[in-house]
């Protein structure tokens, strides 16, 4: 599991557990000069794949995205809505 283009760098590990759901931990870095639309599409594909696998997922990273500045997203959707999928809970914290 990884980004297929150079829009971001990622690393994922899976912790296999015998009697509980496996845990997937991923960290993603999007350089500030990379296209956000490409990154968003790739991230959406990764989230779709993982959400179908019935695993607990923790997705962390530095996406170099100014949530305070970006009023409109791709397709006009907010980030929190876009990340609401089975197995995912959206949590964003801004830094300045």
C-alpha positions as CSV (number, residue, x, y, z in Angstrom):
1,X,0.0,0.0,0.0
2,X,1.6,3.3,-1.1
3,X,1.1,6.3,-3.3
4,X,1.6,5.4,-6.9
5,X,2.7,8.9,-8.0
6,X,5.2,11.4,-6.7
7,X,2.5,13.6,-5.2
8,X,3.4,12.2,-1.7
9,X,5.6,9.8,0.2
10,X,4.1,7.2,2.4
11,X,4.9,4.3,4.7
12,X,2.4,1.7,6.0
13,X,2.8,-1.1,8.4
14,X,0.2,-3.8,9.4
15,X,0.1,-5.3,12.8
16,X,-1.5,-8.8,12.6
17,X,-3.6,-9.9,15.6
18,X,-5.0,-13.4,16.0
19,X,-8.3,-12.6,17.7
20,X,-8.9,-9.0,16.8
21,X,-8.9,-6.8,13.8
22,X,-5.5,-6.1,12.3
23,X,-4.1,-2.6,12.7
24,X,-2.8,-0.6,9.8
25,X,-0.7,2.5,10.6
26,X,0.2,4.8,7.8
27,X,2.2,8.0,7.6
28,X,2.0,10.3,4.6
29,X,4.0,13.4,3.7
30,X,2.9,15.7,0.9
31,X,5.6,18.2,-0.1
32,X,4.2,21.8,-0.3
33,X,5.0,22.1,-4.0
34,X,3.0,19.1,-5.0
35,X,-0.5,19.3,-6.6
36,X,-3.2,19.0,-4.0
37,X,-5.8,17.6,-6.4
38,X,-3.5,14.7,-7.3
39,X,-2.8,14.0,-3.7
40,X,-6.5,14.1,-2.8
41,X,-7.3,11.6,-5.5
42,X,-4.5,9.2,-4.5
43,X,-5.5,9.5,-0.8
44,X,-9.1,8.8,-1.6
45,X,-8.1,5.6,-3.5
46,X,-6.0,4.4,-0.6
47,X,-8.7,5.1,1.9
48,X,-11.2,3.2,-0.2
49,X,-9.0,0.2,-0.4
50,X,-8.2,0.1,3.4
51,X,-11.8,0.8,4.4
52,X,-12.9,-2.4,2.6
53,X,-10.5,-4.6,4.4
54,X,-12.1,-4.5,7.8
55,X,-9.0,-3.3,9.7
56,X,-8.4,-0.6,12.2
57,X,-6.6,2.2,10.5
58,X,-4.5,5.1,11.8
59,X,-3.5,7.6,9.1
60,X,-1.0,10.3,10.2
61,X,1.1,12.8,8.4
62,X,2.1,16.2,7.2
63,X,0.0,17.1,4.2
64,X,1.2,20.7,4.0
65,X,-2.3,21.9,3.7
66,X,-3.6,25.2,5.2
67,X,-7.1,24.3,6.3
68,X,-7.7,27.9,7.4
69,X,-6.8,29.2,3.9
70,X,-8.5,26.6,1.7
71,X,-12.2,27.6,1.6
72,X,-13.2,25.3,-1.3
73,X,-12.0,21.8,-1.8
74,X,-12.0,19.6,-4.8
75,X,-15.6,19.1,-5.8
76,X,-16.6,21.6,-3.0
77,X,-16.5,19.0,-0.3
78,X,-15.0,19.6,3.1
79,X,-12.1,17.4,4.3
80,X,-14.0,16.0,7.3
81,X,-16.9,14.8,5.1
82,X,-14.6,13.3,2.6
83,X,-12.8,11.2,5.2
84,X,-15.9,9.8,6.8
85,X,-15.8,6.1,5.8
86,X,-16.2,2.8,7.6
87,X,-13.3,2.4,10.0
88,X,-12.2,6.0,9.8
89,X,-12.8,8.9,12.2
90,X,-11.7,12.3,10.9
91,X,-9.5,14.4,13.2
92,X,-7.6,17.4,12.0
93,X,-5.4,19.7,14.0
94,X,-4.0,22.8,12.5
95,X,-0.6,24.2,13.1
96,X,0.7,27.7,12.4
